[in-house]
Amino acid sequence: MQEKEKAEKSFEDSPLAQAILREGLLIQDRFSAEPIYAKTGKGYLKSVGVEEIARVKSEAKTKTS
């Protein structure tokens, strides 16, 4: 029992887990289910637009420079 609690605590305190959770919450509103989502399990991710793509590219360039 204590081992399970330790594993849960280490996951909650993990910087990687926190980063994954933050990213997931940021893009959650962009997911759109198809009308028959419950039957097929399919959907798609809505486009964020040109502005966000340009911003991400410029951020990537500054990180590598």
PDBQT receptor file of N, H, CA, C and O in Angstrom, charges set to zero:
ATOM      1  N   MET A   1       0.829  -1.200   0.000  1.00  0.00    +0.000 N 
ATOM      2  CA  MET A   1       0.000   0.000   0.000  1.00  0.00    +0.000 C 
ATOM      3  C   MET A   1       0.868   1.257   0.000  1.00  0.00    +0.000 C 
ATOM      4  O   MET A   1       0.595   2.207  -0.734  1.00  0.00    +0.000 OA
ATOM      5  N   GLN A   2       1.917   1.256   0.831  1.00  0.00    +0.000 N 
ATOM      6  H   GLN A   2       2.138   0.485   1.428  1.00  0.00    +0.000 HD
ATOM      7  CA  GLN A   2       2.775   2.431   0.910  1.00  0.00    +0.000 C 
ATOM      8  C   GLN A   2       3.539   2.651  -0.390  1.00  0.00    +0.000 C 
ATOM      9  O   GLN A   2       3.798   3.792  -0.772  1.00  0.00    +0.000 OA
ATOM     10  N   GLU A   3       3.903   1.559  -1.074  1.00  0.00    +0.000 N 
ATOM     11  H   GLU A   3       3.693   0.633  -0.763  1.00  0.00    +0.000 HD
ATOM     12  CA  GLU A   3       4.622   1.686  -2.342  1.00  0.00    +0.000 C 
ATOM     13  C   GLU A   3       3.749   2.380  -3.388  1.00  0.00    +0.000 C 
ATOM     14  O   GLU A   3       4.238   3.204  -4.159  1.00  0.00    +0.000 OA
ATOM     15  N   LYS A   4       2.468   2.049  -3.413  1.00  0.00    +0.000 N 
ATOM     16  H   LYS A   4       2.070   1.379  -2.786  1.00  0.00    +0.000 HD
ATOM     17  CA  LYS A   4       1.553   2.676  -4.359  1.00  0.00    +0.000 C 
ATOM     18  C   LYS A   4       1.430   4.171  -4.076  1.00  0.00    +0.000 C 
ATOM     19  O   LYS A   4       1.417   4.980  -5.004  1.00  0.00    +0.000 OA
ATOM     20  N   GLU A   5       1.340   4.536  -2.814  1.00  0.00    +0.000 N 
ATOM     21  H   GLU A   5       1.351   3.878  -2.060  1.00  0.00    +0.000 HD
ATOM     22  CA  GLU A   5       1.250   5.946  -2.441  1.00  0.00    +0.000 C 
ATOM     23  C   GLU A   5       2.525   6.689  -2.826  1.00  0.00    +0.000 C 
ATOM     24  O   GLU A   5       2.463   7.837  -3.267  1.00  0.00    +0.000 OA
ATOM     25  N   LYS A   6       3.693   6.039  -2.662  1.00  0.00    +0.000 N 
ATOM     26  H   LYS A   6       3.744   5.107  -2.303  1.00  0.00    +0.000 HD
ATOM     27  CA  LYS A   6       4.959   6.658  -3.045  1.00  0.00    +0.000 C 
ATOM     28  C   LYS A   6       5.006   6.887  -4.551  1.00  0.00    +0.000 C 
ATOM     29  O   LYS A   6       5.455   7.938  -5.007  1.00  0.00    +0.000 OA
ATOM     30  N   ALA A   7       4.543   5.905  -5.324  1.00  0.00    +0.000 N 
ATOM     31  H   ALA A   7       4.178   5.051  -4.954  1.00  0.00    +0.000 HD
ATOM     32  CA  ALA A   7       4.549   6.028  -6.784  1.00  0.00    +0.000 C 
ATOM     33  C   ALA A   7       3.638   7.168  -7.219  1.00  0.00    +0.000 C 
ATOM     34  O   ALA A   7       3.993   7.930  -8.119  1.00  0.00    +0.000 OA
ATOM     35  N   GLU A   8       2.480   7.297  -6.602  1.00  0.00    +0.000 N 
ATOM     36  H   GLU A   8       2.191   6.679  -5.871  1.00  0.00    +0.000 HD
ATOM     37  CA  GLU A   8       1.558   8.375  -6.951  1.00  0.00    +0.000 C 
ATOM     38  C   GLU A   8       2.153   9.729  -6.593  1.00  0.00    +0.000 C 
ATOM     39  O   GLU A   8       2.026  10.680  -7.365  1.00  0.00    +0.000 OA
ATOM     40  N   LYS A   9       2.796   9.832  -5.445  1.00  0.00    +0.000 N 
ATOM     41  H   LYS A   9       2.899   9.060  -4.818  1.00  0.00    +0.000 HD
ATOM     42  CA  LYS A   9       3.405  11.092  -5.022  1.00  0.00    +0.000 C 
ATOM     43  C   LYS A   9       4.524  11.482  -5.970  1.00  0.00    +0.000 C 
ATOM     44  O   LYS A   9       4.636  12.649  -6.347  1.00  0.00    +0.000 OA
ATOM     45  N   SER A  10       5.366  10.506  -6.365  1.00  0.00    +0.000 N 
ATOM     46  H   SER A  10       5.275   9.559  -6.058  1.00  0.00    +0.000 HD
ATOM     47  CA  SER A  10       6.484  10.843  -7.236  1.00  0.00    +0.000 C 
ATOM     48  C   SER A  10       5.979  11.291  -8.604  1.00  0.00    +0.000 C 
ATOM     49  O   SER A  10       6.596  12.146  -9.239  1.00  0.00    +0.000 OA
ATOM     50  N   PHE A  11       4.871  10.728  -9.065  1.00  0.00    +0.000 N 
ATOM     51  H   PHE A  11       4.370  10.033  -8.550  1.00  0.00    +0.000 HD
ATOM     52  CA  PHE A  11       4.296  11.149 -10.340  1.00  0.00    +0.000 C 
ATOM     53  C   PHE A  11       3.744  12.560 -10.237  1.00  0.00    +0.000 C 
ATOM     54  O   PHE A  11       3.939  13.374 -11.139  1.00  0.00    +0.000 OA
ATOM     55  N   GLU A  12       3.061  12.850  -9.149  1.00  0.00    +0.000 N 
ATOM     56  H   GLU A  12       2.903  12.188  -8.416  1.00  0.00    +0.000 HD
ATOM     57  CA  GLU A  12       2.482  14.180  -8.965  1.00  0.00    +0.000 C 
ATOM     58  C   GLU A  12       3.556  15.251  -8.847  1.00  0.00    +0.000 C 
ATOM     59  O   GLU A  12       3.353  16.383  -9.286  1.00  0.00    +0.000 OA
ATOM     60  N   ASP A  13       4.682  14.910  -8.268  1.00  0.00    +0.000 N 
ATOM     61  H   ASP A  13       4.847  13.990  -7.912  1.00  0.00    +0.000 HD
ATOM     62  CA  ASP A  13       5.756  15.876  -8.064  1.00  0.00    +0.000 C 
ATOM     63  C   ASP A  13       6.721  15.939  -9.239  1.00  0.00    +0.000 C 
ATOM     64  O   ASP A  13       7.621  16.780  -9.248  1.00  0.00    +0.000 OA
ATOM     65  N   SER A  14       6.558  15.081 -10.215  1.00  0.00    +0.000 N 
ATOM     66  H   SER A  14       5.827  14.398 -10.208  1.00  0.00    +0.000 HD
ATOM     67  CA  SER A  14       7.469  15.018 -11.347  1.00  0.00    +0.000 C 
ATOM     68  C   SER A  14       7.315  16.245 -12.245  1.00  0.00    +0.000 C 
ATOM     69  O   SER A  14       6.200  16.578 -12.646  1.00  0.00    +0.000 OA
ATOM     70  N   PRO A  15       8.422  16.920 -12.566  1.00  0.00    +0.000 N 
ATOM     71  CA  PRO A  15       8.342  18.075 -13.471  1.00  0.00    +0.000 C 
ATOM     72  C   PRO A  15       7.835  17.678 -14.860  1.00  0.00    +0.000 C 
ATOM     73  O   PRO A  15       7.119  18.444 -15.505  1.00  0.00    +0.000 OA
ATOM     74  N   LEU A  16       8.203  16.494 -15.312  1.00  0.00    +0.000 N 
ATOM     75  H   LEU A  16       8.784  15.871 -14.788  1.00  0.00    +0.000 HD
ATOM     76  CA  LEU A  16       7.745  16.028 -16.616  1.00  0.00    +0.000 C 
ATOM     77  C   LEU A  16       6.231  15.842 -16.613  1.00  0.00    +0.000 C 
ATOM     78  O   LEU A  16       5.553  16.253 -17.554  1.00  0.00    +0.000 OA
ATOM     79  N   ALA A  17       5.706  15.231 -15.570  1.00  0.00    +0.000 N 
ATOM     80  H   ALA A  17       6.257  14.897 -14.805  1.00  0.00    +0.000 HD
ATOM     81  CA  ALA A  17       4.256  15.028 -15.473  1.00  0.00    +0.000 C 
ATOM     82  C   ALA A  17       3.529  16.365 -15.431  1.00  0.00    +0.000 C 
ATOM     83  O   ALA A  17       2.476  16.518 -16.049  1.00  0.00    +0.000 OA
ATOM     84  N   GLN A  18       4.079  17.325 -14.713  1.00  0.00    +0.000 N 
ATOM     85  H   GLN A  18       4.934  17.200 -14.211  1.00  0.00    +0.000 HD
ATOM     86  CA  GLN A  18       3.458  18.648 -14.632  1.00  0.00    +0.000 C 
ATOM     87  C   GLN A  18       3.475  19.337 -15.992  1.00  0.00    +0.000 C 
ATOM     88  O   GLN A  18       2.501  19.992 -16.362  1.00  0.00    +0.000 OA
ATOM     89  N   ALA A  19       4.576  19.197 -16.747  1.00  0.00    +0.000 N 
ATOM     90  H   ALA A  19       5.367  18.665 -16.446  1.00  0.00    +0.000 HD
ATOM     91  CA  ALA A  19       4.671  19.812 -18.074  1.00  0.00    +0.000 C 
ATOM     92  C   ALA A  19       3.672  19.177 -19.030  1.00  0.00    +0.000 C 
ATOM     93  O   ALA A  19       3.029  19.875 -19.814  1.00  0.00    +0.000 OA
ATOM     94  N   ILE A  20       3.540  17.861 -18.967  1.00  0.00    +0.000 N 
ATOM     95  H   ILE A  20       4.062  17.294 -18.330  1.00  0.00    +0.000 HD
ATOM     96  CA  ILE A  20       2.585  17.157 -19.830  1.00  0.00    +0.000 C 
ATOM     97  C   ILE A  20       1.159  17.599 -19.507  1.00  0.00    +0.000 C 
ATOM     98  O   ILE A  20       0.360  17.841 -20.412  1.00  0.00    +0.000 OA
ATOM     99  N   LEU A  21       0.852  17.702 -18.247  1.00  0.00    +0.000 N 
ATOM    100  H   LEU A  21       1.501  17.506 -17.512  1.00  0.00    +0.000 HD
ATOM    101  CA  LEU A  21      -0.479  18.135 -17.829  1.00  0.00    +0.000 C 
ATOM    102  C   LEU A  21      -0.771  19.556 -18.302  1.00  0.00    +0.000 C 
ATOM    103  O   LEU A  21      -1.867  19.833 -18.789  1.00  0.00    +0.000 OA
ATOM    104  N   ARG A  22       0.206  20.464 -18.162  1.00  0.00    +0.000 N 
ATOM    105  H   ARG A  22       1.096  20.239 -17.766  1.00  0.00    +0.000 HD
ATOM    106  CA  ARG A  22       0.028  21.844 -18.620  1.00  0.00    +0.000 C 
ATOM    107  C   ARG A  22      -0.247  21.897 -20.117  1.00  0.00    +0.000 C 
ATOM    108  O   ARG A  22      -1.164  22.589 -20.558  1.00  0.00    +0.000 OA
ATOM    109  N   GLU A  23       0.550  21.163 -20.900  1.00  0.00    +0.000 N 
ATOM    110  H   GLU A  23       1.294  20.601 -20.541  1.00  0.00    +0.000 HD
ATOM    111  CA  GLU A  23       0.360  21.157 -22.352  1.00  0.00    +0.000 C 
ATOM    112  C   GLU A  23      -1.008  20.595 -22.721  1.00  0.00    +0.000 C 
ATOM    113  O   GLU A  23      -1.682  21.133 -23.600  1.00  0.00    +0.000 OA
ATOM    114  N   GLY A  24      -1.418  19.528 -22.063  1.00  0.00    +0.000 N 
ATOM    115  H   GLY A  24      -0.870  19.091 -21.350  1.00  0.00    +0.000 HD
ATOM    116  CA  GLY A  24      -2.719  18.931 -22.342  1.00  0.00    +0.000 C 
ATOM    117  C   GLY A  24      -3.865  19.881 -22.056  1.00  0.00    +0.000 C 
ATOM    118  O   GLY A  24      -4.826  19.957 -22.821  1.00  0.00    +0.000 OA
ATOM    119  N   LEU A  25      -3.763  20.599 -20.959  1.00  0.00    +0.000 N 
ATOM    120  H   LEU A  25      -2.982  20.538 -20.337  1.00  0.00    +0.000 HD
ATOM    121  CA  LEU A  25      -4.816  21.547 -20.614  1.00  0.00    +0.000 C 
ATOM    122  C   LEU A  25      -4.851  22.734 -21.578  1.00  0.00    +0.000 C 
ATOM    123  O   LEU A  25      -5.916  23.288 -21.847  1.00  0.00    +0.000 OA
ATOM    124  N   LEU A  26      -3.683  23.121 -22.095  1.00  0.00    +0.000 N 
ATOM    125  H   LEU A  26      -2.817  22.671 -21.876  1.00  0.00    +0.000 HD
ATOM    126  CA  LEU A  26      -3.639  24.245 -23.035  1.00  0.00    +0.000 C 
ATOM    127  C   LEU A  26      -4.323  23.919 -24.356  1.00  0.00    +0.000 C 
ATOM    128  O   LEU A  26      -4.917  24.805 -24.971  1.00  0.00    +0.000 OA
ATOM    129  N   ILE A  27      -4.252  22.664 -24.807  1.00  0.00    +0.000 N 
ATOM    130  H   ILE A  27      -3.769  21.944 -24.307  1.00  0.00    +0.000 HD
ATOM    131  CA  ILE A  27      -4.824  22.319 -26.108  1.00  0.00    +0.000 C 
ATOM    132  C   ILE A  27      -6.161  21.596 -26.004  1.00  0.00    +0.000 C 
ATOM    133  O   ILE A  27      -6.734  21.212 -27.024  1.00  0.00    +0.000 OA
ATOM    134  N   GLN A  28      -6.657  21.407 -24.811  1.00  0.00    +0.000 N 
ATOM    135  H   GLN A  28      -6.192  21.719 -23.982  1.00  0.00    +0.000 HD
ATOM    136  CA  GLN A  28      -7.891  20.654 -24.608  1.00  0.00    +0.000 C 
ATOM    137  C   GLN A  28      -9.064  21.224 -25.391  1.00  0.00    +0.000 C 
ATOM    138  O   GLN A  28      -9.863  20.460 -25.931  1.00  0.00    +0.000 OA
ATOM    139  N   ASP A  29      -9.189  22.529 -25.466  1.00  0.00    +0.000 N 
ATOM    140  H   ASP A  29      -8.540  23.150 -25.027  1.00  0.00    +0.000 HD
ATOM    141  CA  ASP A  29     -10.323  23.144 -26.151  1.00  0.00    +0.000 C 
ATOM    142  C   ASP A  29     -10.257  22.978 -27.662  1.00  0.00    +0.000 C 
ATOM    143  O   ASP A  29     -11.252  23.218 -28.346  1.00  0.00    +0.000 OA
ATOM    144  N   ARG A  30      -9.110  22.574 -28.200  1.00  0.00    +0.000 N 
ATOM    145  H   ARG A  30      -8.302  22.379 -27.644  1.00  0.00    +0.000 HD
ATOM    146  CA  ARG A  30      -8.970  22.419 -29.644  1.00  0.00    +0.000 C 
ATOM    147  C   ARG A  30      -9.450  21.065 -30.153  1.00  0.00    +0.000 C 
ATOM    148  O   ARG A  30      -9.632  20.900 -31.359  1.00  0.00    +0.000 OA
ATOM    149  N   PHE A  31      -9.660  20.099 -29.273  1.00  0.00    +0.000 N 
ATOM    150  H   PHE A  31      -9.512  20.233 -28.293  1.00  0.00    +0.000 HD
ATOM    151  CA  PHE A  31     -10.112  18.789 -29.706  1.00  0.00    +0.000 C 
ATOM    152  C   PHE A  31     -11.603  18.819 -29.988  1.00  0.00    +0.000 C 
ATOM    153  O   PHE A  31     -12.395  19.305 -29.180  1.00  0.00    +0.000 OA
ATOM    154  N   SER A  32     -11.968  18.297 -31.132  1.00  0.00    +0.000 N 
ATOM    155  H   SER A  32     -11.324  17.902 -31.788  1.00  0.00    +0.000 HD
ATOM    156  CA  SER A  32     -13.367  18.293 -31.525  1.00  0.00    +0.000 C 
ATOM    157  C   SER A  32     -13.763  16.879 -31.932  1.00  0.00    +0.000 C 
ATOM    158  O   SER A  32     -13.143  16.274 -32.807  1.00  0.00    +0.000 OA
ATOM    159  N   ALA A  33     -14.774  16.375 -31.302  1.00  0.00    +0.000 N 
ATOM    160  H   ALA A  33     -15.278  16.866 -30.592  1.00  0.00    +0.000 HD
ATOM    161  CA  ALA A  33     -15.226  15.020 -31.600  1.00  0.00    +0.000 C 
ATOM    162  C   ALA A  33     -16.149  15.005 -32.807  1.00  0.00    +0.000 C 
ATOM    163  O   ALA A  33     -16.908  15.946 -33.042  1.00  0.00    +0.000 OA
ATOM    164  N   GLU A  34     -16.070  13.933 -33.559  1.00  0.00    +0.000 N 
ATOM    165  H   GLU A  34     -15.453  13.169 -33.368  1.00  0.00    +0.000 HD
ATOM    166  CA  GLU A  34     -17.018  13.751 -34.652  1.00  0.00    +0.000 C 
ATOM    167  C   GLU A  34     -18.368  13.385 -34.047  1.00  0.00    +0.000 C 
ATOM    168  O   GLU A  34     -18.426  12.946 -32.898  1.00  0.00    +0.000 OA
ATOM    169  N   PRO A  35     -19.449  13.555 -34.793  1.00  0.00    +0.000 N 
ATOM    170  CA  PRO A  35     -20.779  13.256 -34.252  1.00  0.00    +0.000 C 
ATOM    171  C   PRO A  35     -20.923  11.818 -33.749  1.00  0.00    +0.000 C 
ATOM    172  O   PRO A  35     -21.707  11.555 -32.837  1.00  0.00    +0.000 OA
ATOM    173  N   ILE A  36     -20.175  10.897 -34.338  1.00  0.00    +0.000 N 
ATOM    174  H   ILE A  36     -19.539  11.111 -35.079  1.00  0.00    +0.000 HD
ATOM    175  CA  ILE A  36     -20.292   9.494 -33.910  1.00  0.00    +0.000 C 
ATOM    176  C   ILE A  36     -19.085   9.088 -33.066  1.00  0.00    +0.000 C 
ATOM    177  O   ILE A  36     -18.654   7.935 -33.112  1.00  0.00    +0.000 OA
ATOM    178  N   TYR A  37     -18.538  10.031 -32.296  1.00  0.00    +0.000 N 
ATOM    179  H   TYR A  37     -18.887  10.967 -32.259  1.00  0.00    +0.000 HD
ATOM    180  CA  TYR A  37     -17.338   9.805 -31.497  1.00  0.00    +0.000 C 
ATOM    181  C   TYR A  37     -17.483   8.605 -30.560  1.00  0.00    +0.000 C 
ATOM    182  O   TYR A  37     -16.546   7.820 -30.413  1.00  0.00    +0.000 OA
ATOM    183  N   ALA A  38     -18.619   8.461 -29.942  1.00  0.00    +0.000 N 
ATOM    184  H   ALA A  38     -19.380   9.099 -30.062  1.00  0.00    +0.000 HD
ATOM    185  CA  ALA A  38     -18.805   7.374 -28.984  1.00  0.00    +0.000 C 
ATOM    186  C   ALA A  38     -18.677   6.010 -29.650  1.00  0.00    +0.000 C 
ATOM    187  O   ALA A  38     -18.256   5.043 -29.014  1.00  0.00    +0.000 OA
ATOM    188  N   LYS A  39     -19.031   5.930 -30.905  1.00  0.00    +0.000 N 
ATOM    189  H   LYS A  39     -19.373   6.715 -31.422  1.00  0.00    +0.000 HD
ATOM    190  CA  LYS A  39     -18.969   4.639 -31.605  1.00  0.00    +0.000 C 
ATOM    191  C   LYS A  39     -17.602   4.393 -32.229  1.00  0.00    +0.000 C 
ATOM    192  O   LYS A  39     -17.121   3.260 -32.228  1.00  0.00    +0.000 OA
ATOM    193  N   THR A  40     -16.968   5.437 -32.763  1.00  0.00    +0.000 N 
ATOM    194  H   THR A  40     -17.358   6.357 -32.764  1.00  0.00    +0.000 HD
ATOM    195  CA  THR A  40     -15.735   5.247 -33.514  1.00  0.00    +0.000 C 
ATOM    196  C   THR A  40     -14.477   5.587 -32.740  1.00  0.00    +0.000 C 
ATOM    197  O   THR A  40     -13.409   5.047 -33.030  1.00  0.00    +0.000 OA
ATOM    198  N   GLY A  41     -14.583   6.469 -31.764  1.00  0.00    +0.000 N 
ATOM    199  H   GLY A  41     -15.450   6.908 -31.528  1.00  0.00    +0.000 HD
ATOM    200  CA  GLY A  41     -13.405   6.914 -31.040  1.00  0.00    +0.000 C 
ATOM    201  C   GLY A  41     -12.547   7.861 -31.852  1.00  0.00    +0.000 C 
ATOM    202  O   GLY A  41     -11.372   8.054 -31.539  1.00  0.00    +0.000 OA
ATOM    203  N   LYS A  42     -13.113   8.454 -32.888  1.00  0.00    +0.000 N 
ATOM    204  H   LYS A  42     -14.067   8.297 -33.143  1.00  0.00    +0.000 HD
ATOM    205  CA  LYS A  42     -12.353   9.345 -33.760  1.00  0.00    +0.000 C 
ATOM    206  C   LYS A  42     -12.768  10.792 -33.541  1.00  0.00    +0.000 C 
ATOM    207  O   LYS A  42     -13.885  11.085 -33.115  1.00  0.00    +0.000 OA
ATOM    208  N   GLY A  43     -11.864  11.658 -33.836  1.00  0.00    +0.000 N 
ATOM    209  H   GLY A  43     -10.957  11.420 -34.182  1.00  0.00    +0.000 HD
ATOM    210  CA  GLY A  43     -12.103  13.090 -33.755  1.00  0.00    +0.000 C 
ATOM    211  C   GLY A  43     -10.949  13.788 -34.444  1.00  0.00    +0.000 C 
ATOM    212  O   GLY A  43     -10.191  13.151 -35.176  1.00  0.00    +0.000 OA
ATOM    213  N   TYR A  44     -10.802  15.074 -34.226  1.00  0.00    +0.000 N 
ATOM    214  H   TYR A  44     -11.418  15.591 -33.632  1.00  0.00    +0.000 HD
ATOM    215  CA  TYR A  44      -9.698  15.791 -34.842  1.00  0.00    +0.000 C 
ATOM    216  C   TYR A  44      -9.299  16.967 -33.967  1.00  0.00    +0.000 C 
ATOM    217  O   TYR A  44     -10.022  17.363 -33.053  1.00  0.00    +0.000 OA
ATOM    218  N   LEU A  45      -8.137  17.510 -34.269  1.00  0.00    +0.000 N 
ATOM    219  H   LEU A  45      -7.549  17.189 -35.011  1.00  0.00    +0.000 HD
ATOM    220  CA  LEU A  45      -7.618  18.658 -33.555  1.00  0.00    +0.000 C 
ATOM    221  C   LEU A  45      -7.796  19.889 -34.437  1.00  0.00    +0.000 C 
ATOM    222  O   LEU A  45      -7.290  19.934 -35.559  1.00  0.00    +0.000 OA
ATOM    223  N   LYS A  46      -8.509  20.877 -33.931  1.00  0.00    +0.000 N 
ATOM    224  H   LYS A  46      -8.919  20.840 -33.020  1.00  0.00    +0.000 HD
ATOM    225  CA  LYS A  46      -8.757  22.098 -34.698  1.00  0.00    +0.000 C 
ATOM    226  C   LYS A  46      -7.461  22.870 -34.904  1.00  0.00    +0.000 C 
ATOM    227  O   LYS A  46      -6.576  22.847 -34.048  1.00  0.00    +0.000 OA
ATOM    228  N   SER A  47      -7.353  23.541 -36.021  1.00  0.00    +0.000 N 
ATOM    229  H   SER A  47      -8.072  23.560 -36.716  1.00  0.00    +0.000 HD
ATOM    230  CA  SER A  47      -6.194  24.364 -36.319  1.00  0.00    +0.000 C 
ATOM    231  C   SER A  47      -6.152  25.565 -35.382  1.00  0.00    +0.000 C 
ATOM    232  O   SER A  47      -7.188  26.116 -35.010  1.00  0.00    +0.000 OA
ATOM    233  N   VAL A  48      -4.947  25.959 -35.010  1.00  0.00    +0.000 N 
ATOM    234  H   VAL A  48      -4.105  25.512 -35.312  1.00  0.00    +0.000 HD
ATOM    235  CA  VAL A  48      -4.806  27.121 -34.137  1.00  0.00    +0.000 C 
ATOM    236  C   VAL A  48      -4.635  28.405 -34.933  1.00  0.00    +0.000 C 
ATOM    237  O   VAL A  48      -4.795  29.500 -34.395  1.00  0.00    +0.000 OA
ATOM    238  N   GLY A  49      -4.316  28.276 -36.187  1.00  0.00    +0.000 N 
ATOM    239  H   GLY A  49      -4.185  27.387 -36.625  1.00  0.00    +0.000 HD
ATOM    240  CA  GLY A  49      -4.161  29.455 -37.026  1.00  0.00    +0.000 C 
ATOM    241  C   GLY A  49      -2.717  29.797 -37.300  1.00  0.00    +0.000 C 
ATOM    242  O   GLY A  49      -1.804  29.251 -36.681  1.00  0.00    +0.000 OA
ATOM    243  N   VAL A  50      -2.525  30.690 -38.219  1.00  0.00    +0.000 N 
ATOM    244  H   VAL A  50      -3.266  31.134 -38.722  1.00  0.00    +0.000 HD
ATOM    245  CA  VAL A  50      -1.199  31.066 -38.691  1.00  0.00    +0.000 C 
ATOM    246  C   VAL A  50      -0.398  31.789 -37.609  1.00  0.00    +0.000 C 
ATOM    247  O   VAL A  50       0.813  31.591 -37.510  1.00  0.00    +0.000 OA
ATOM    248  N   GLU A  51      -1.045  32.617 -36.802  1.00  0.00    +0.000 N 
ATOM    249  H   GLU A  51      -2.029  32.778 -36.883  1.00  0.00    +0.000 HD
ATOM    250  CA  GLU A  51      -0.339  33.402 -35.793  1.00  0.00    +0.000 C 
ATOM    251  C   GLU A  51       0.381  32.499 -34.791  1.00  0.00    +0.000 C 
ATOM    252  O   GLU A  51       1.551  32.723 -34.478  1.00  0.00    +0.000 OA
ATOM    253  N   GLU A  52      -0.306  31.497 -34.297  1.00  0.00    +0.000 N 
ATOM    254  H   GLU A  52      -1.256  31.315 -34.551  1.00  0.00    +0.000 HD
ATOM    255  CA  GLU A  52       0.320  30.638 -33.301  1.00  0.00    +0.000 C 
ATOM    256  C   GLU A  52       1.439  29.802 -33.914  1.00  0.00    +0.000 C 
ATOM    257  O   GLU A  52       2.457  29.568 -33.264  1.00  0.00    +0.000 OA
ATOM    258  N   ILE A  53       1.269  29.355 -35.137  1.00  0.00    +0.000 N 
ATOM    259  H   ILE A  53       0.442  29.546 -35.665  1.00  0.00    +0.000 HD
ATOM    260  CA  ILE A  53       2.317  28.589 -35.800  1.00  0.00    +0.000 C 
ATOM    261  C   ILE A  53       3.562  29.453 -35.973  1.00  0.00    +0.000 C 
ATOM    262  O   ILE A  53       4.674  28.987 -35.721  1.00  0.00    +0.000 OA
ATOM    263  N   ALA A  54       3.395  30.698 -36.396  1.00  0.00    +0.000 N 
ATOM    264  H   ALA A  54       2.492  31.076 -36.600  1.00  0.00    +0.000 HD
ATOM    265  CA  ALA A  54       4.521  31.613 -36.551  1.00  0.00    +0.000 C 
ATOM    266  C   ALA A  54       5.203  31.877 -35.211  1.00  0.00    +0.000 C 
ATOM    267  O   ALA A  54       6.430  31.941 -35.138  1.00  0.00    +0.000 OA
ATOM    268  N   ARG A  55       4.415  32.028 -34.159  1.00  0.00    +0.000 N 
ATOM    269  H   ARG A  55       3.418  31.975 -34.219  1.00  0.00    +0.000 HD
ATOM    270  CA  ARG A  55       4.981  32.264 -32.824  1.00  0.00    +0.000 C 
ATOM    271  C   ARG A  55       5.805  31.075 -32.365  1.00  0.00    +0.000 C 
ATOM    272  O   ARG A  55       6.902  31.254 -31.836  1.00  0.00    +0.000 OA
ATOM    273  N   VAL A  56       5.302  29.872 -32.555  1.00  0.00    +0.000 N 
ATOM    274  H   VAL A  56       4.410  29.726 -32.985  1.00  0.00    +0.000 HD
ATOM    275  CA  VAL A  56       6.016  28.670 -32.145  1.00  0.00    +0.000 C 
ATOM    276  C   VAL A  56       7.315  28.528 -32.921  1.00  0.00    +0.000 C 
ATOM    277  O   VAL A  56       8.342  28.165 -32.346  1.00  0.00    +0.000 OA
ATOM    278  N   LYS A  57       7.285  28.809 -34.225  1.00  0.00    +0.000 N 
ATOM    279  H   LYS A  57       6.452  29.104 -34.692  1.00  0.00    +0.000 HD
ATOM    280  CA  LYS A  57       8.505  28.728 -35.031  1.00  0.00    +0.000 C 
ATOM    281  C   LYS A  57       9.537  29.743 -34.572  1.00  0.00    +0.000 C 
ATOM    282  O   LYS A  57      10.724  29.425 -34.495  1.00  0.00    +0.000 OA
ATOM    283  N   SER A  58       9.104  30.957 -34.265  1.00  0.00    +0.000 N 
ATOM    284  H   SER A  58       8.140  31.216 -34.328  1.00  0.00    +0.000 HD
ATOM    285  CA  SER A  58      10.056  31.978 -33.823  1.00  0.00    +0.000 C 
ATOM    286  C   SER A  58      10.634  31.626 -32.452  1.00  0.00    +0.000 C 
ATOM    287  O   SER A  58      11.812  31.880 -32.197  1.00  0.00    +0.000 OA
ATOM    288  N   GLU A  59       9.817  31.043 -31.565  1.00  0.00    +0.000 N 
ATOM    289  H   GLU A  59       8.861  30.837 -31.772  1.00  0.00    +0.000 HD
ATOM    290  CA  GLU A  59      10.317  30.605 -30.263  1.00  0.00    +0.000 C 
ATOM    291  C   GLU A  59      11.338  29.490 -30.424  1.00  0.00    +0.000 C 
ATOM    292  O   GLU A  59      12.341  29.452 -29.711  1.00  0.00    +0.000 OA
ATOM    293  N   ALA A  60      11.086  28.586 -31.355  1.00  0.00    +0.000 N 
ATOM    294  H   ALA A  60      10.271  28.617 -31.934  1.00  0.00    +0.000 HD
ATOM    295  CA  ALA A  60      12.017  27.476 -31.595  1.00  0.00    +0.000 C 
ATOM    296  C   ALA A  60      13.351  28.013 -32.119  1.00  0.00    +0.000 C 
ATOM    297  O   ALA A  60      14.411  27.511 -31.747  1.00  0.00    +0.000 OA
ATOM    298  N   LYS A  61      13.299  29.029 -32.977  1.00  0.00    +0.000 N 
ATOM    299  H   LYS A  61      12.438  29.437 -33.279  1.00  0.00    +0.000 HD
ATOM    300  CA  LYS A  61      14.533  29.612 -33.504  1.00  0.00    +0.000 C 
ATOM    301  C   LYS A  61      15.344  30.275 -32.402  1.00  0.00    +0.000 C 
ATOM    302  O   LYS A  61      16.568  30.144 -32.369  1.00  0.00    +0.000 OA
ATOM    303  N   THR A  62      14.671  30.991 -31.490  1.00  0.00    +0.000 N 
ATOM    304  H   THR A  62      13.677  31.098 -31.516  1.00  0.00    +0.000 HD
ATOM    305  CA  THR A  62      15.400  31.679 -30.424  1.00  0.00    +0.000 C 
ATOM    306  C   THR A  62      15.986  30.681 -29.424  1.00  0.00    +0.000 C 
ATOM    307  O   THR A  62      17.025  30.955 -28.823  1.00  0.00    +0.000 OA
ATOM    308  N   LYS A  63      15.348  29.545 -29.240  1.00  0.00    +0.000 N 
ATOM    309  H   LYS A  63      14.504  29.322 -29.729  1.00  0.00    +0.000 HD
ATOM    310  CA  LYS A  63      15.887  28.530 -28.324  1.00  0.00    +0.000 C 
ATOM    311  C   LYS A  63      17.143  27.885 -28.896  1.00  0.00    +0.000 C 
ATOM    312  O   LYS A  63      18.058  27.554 -28.142  1.00  0.00    +0.000 OA
ATOM    313  N   THR A  64      17.206  27.698 -30.217  1.00  0.00    +0.000 N 
ATOM    314  H   THR A  64      16.462  27.966 -30.829  1.00  0.00    +0.000 HD
ATOM    315  CA  THR A  64      18.360  27.063 -30.825  1.00  0.00    +0.000 C 
ATOM    316  C   THR A  64      19.501  28.033 -31.053  1.00  0.00    +0.000 C 
ATOM    317  O   THR A  64      20.639  27.611 -31.255  1.00  0.00    +0.000 OA
ATOM    318  N   SER A  65      19.219  29.322 -31.024  1.00  0.00    +0.000 N 
ATOM    319  H   SER A  65      18.294  29.665 -30.859  1.00  0.00    +0.000 HD
ATOM    320  CA  SER A  65      20.278  30.326 -31.259  1.00  0.00    +0.000 C 
ATOM    321  C   SER A  65      21.098  30.578 -30.035  1.00  0.00    +0.000 C 
ATOM    322  O   SER A  65      22.023  31.390 -30.067  1.00  0.00    +0.000 OA
TER     323      SER A  65
